[in-house]
Amino acid sequence: MELPIRKRLLHEVPQWVGEGSFFFLTINCQTRDQNHLCRAGMGDAILAACAHNHEHEIWHCRLMLLMPDHLHGIIAFPREPGLRTVVTNWKKYLARRHHVSWQRDFFDHRLRNHHEETEKLSCVAMNPVRKGLCERAEDWPWVYRPNSRLPPQLE
């Protein structure tokens, strides 16, 4: 029996969504239940690529946290080129340069207010603790959390 082919998600941000809105992202590795991301070299390269995009204002990252077979991010994107293009290009770069095998798509959810953002930041930070990978959230090494400015449109 053939499985149905999953539809591609559009990842289009409606025009009425304010510039600088934060999104919760989950990006999975092609093969699950293996440690692809949380190891020296690979994890460092992924977090460095995240920092590069943040420092060059390609996106504004509040948090990116690597888990062994996926990652979570709280990120704001400029309207142009937009969420889909920026994430796709970032995944392509990591696939080509560091041989990360990602699943075809990714999950995104717009964080509608400060309460949702704070709640999701806490939830993501506790993910390694819930999975038994560390004792305390602050002990997890595979995280990028810049202490920098707001996105340009919110300054």
C-alpha positions in Angstrom: 0.0 0.0 0.0 1.4 3.4 -1.0 1.4 6.1 1.5 -0.1 9.5 0.5 2.3 12.2 -0.5 2.3 15.0 2.1 1.4 18.4 0.7 4.0 21.1 0.7 3.4 23.8 3.2 3.3 27.3 1.8 5.1 29.2 4.6 3.7 32.5 3.3 3.3 35.2 5.9 0.0 37.2 5.3 0.4 40.9 4.6 -1.5 41.8 7.8 1.1 40.1 10.0 3.4 42.8 11.4 7.0 43.1 10.2 9.3 41.6 12.9 6.8 39.1 14.2 8.5 36.1 15.7 7.9 32.5 14.6 8.5 29.2 16.3 10.3 26.8 13.9 11.0 23.1 14.0 13.3 21.6 11.4 13.8 17.9 11.4 16.6 15.7 10.1 15.7 13.2 7.4 16.5 10.3 9.7 15.0 10.6 13.1 16.1 8.9 16.4 19.9 9.4 15.6 22.3 12.1 16.8 22.9 14.1 13.7 23.2 17.6 15.2 24.5 17.6 18.8 28.1 16.7 18.2 31.3 18.6 17.9 31.8 20.1 14.4 28.2 19.6 13.2 26.5 21.4 16.1 29.1 24.2 16.0 28.6 24.7 12.3 24.9 24.9 12.6 25.0 27.4 15.4 27.6 29.4 13.6 25.4 29.6 10.5 22.5 30.7 12.7 24.7 33.4 14.3 25.9 34.5 10.8 22.3 35.0 9.6 21.5 37.0 12.8 24.6 39.2 12.7 24.0 40.0 9.0 20.3 40.7 9.6 19.1 38.0 7.4 16.9 37.0 10.3 16.6 38.0 14.0 17.0 35.0 16.2 15.9 35.0 19.8 16.8 31.4 20.3 18.0 28.4 18.4 18.3 25.1 20.2 19.6 21.9 18.7 18.3 18.5 19.6 19.9 15.3 18.3 17.6 14.9 15.3 15.9 18.3 15.0 16.2 21.9 16.0 13.9 24.6 17.3 14.1 28.3 16.7 12.3 31.5 17.7 13.1 33.8 14.8 11.7 36.9 13.1 12.1 37.4 9.3 12.0 40.4 7.0 9.0 40.5 4.7 11.4 40.1 1.7 12.7 37.6 0.9 10.5 36.1 3.6 10.4 33.1 6.0 10.3 30.4 3.3 13.1 31.6 1.2 15.4 32.4 4.2 14.9 29.0 5.9 15.2 27.1 2.6 18.4 28.9 1.7 19.8 28.2 5.2 18.9 24.5 5.0 20.5 24.3 1.5 23.7 25.9 2.7 24.0 23.5 5.7 23.1 20.5 3.5 25.8 21.4 0.9 28.5 22.6 3.1 28.1 20.3 6.2 26.1 17.4 4.7 23.1 17.8 6.9 20.2 15.7 5.6 17.0 17.6 6.4 13.4 16.6 5.9 11.9 18.3 2.9 9.8 20.9 4.8 9.7 22.5 8.2 7.1 23.6 10.7 6.4 27.2 11.6 3.9 28.9 14.0 3.6 32.7 14.4 3.9 33.8 18.0 1.0 36.2 18.3 2.1 38.1 21.5 4.7 38.5 24.2 3.1 35.8 26.4 3.2 33.2 23.6 6.9 34.1 22.9 7.9 33.8 26.5 6.0 30.5 26.9 7.6 29.0 23.8 11.1 30.3 24.8 10.8 28.5 28.1 9.3 25.3 26.5 12.1 25.1 24.0 14.8 25.7 26.6 13.5 22.8 28.7 13.3 20.4 25.8 16.8 18.7 26.5 15.8 18.4 30.2 12.5 16.7 29.4 14.4 14.3 27.1 16.9 13.5 29.8 19.8 14.9 27.9 20.9 17.3 30.7 19.9 18.1 34.3 19.2 21.8 33.8 18.4 23.9 30.7 21.4 26.1 31.3 23.7 23.0 31.0 22.7 22.3 27.4 25.6 23.4 25.1 23.8 23.3 21.8 22.0 26.6 21.9 22.4 30.1 20.3 20.7 32.9 22.3 22.1 36.4 21.3 21.9 39.2 23.7 21.6 41.8 21.1 19.2 44.4 19.7 15.6 44.0 18.6 14.9 43.4 14.9 15.6 46.6 12.9 11.9 47.4 12.4 11.2 47.2 16.2 14.1 49.4 17.4 
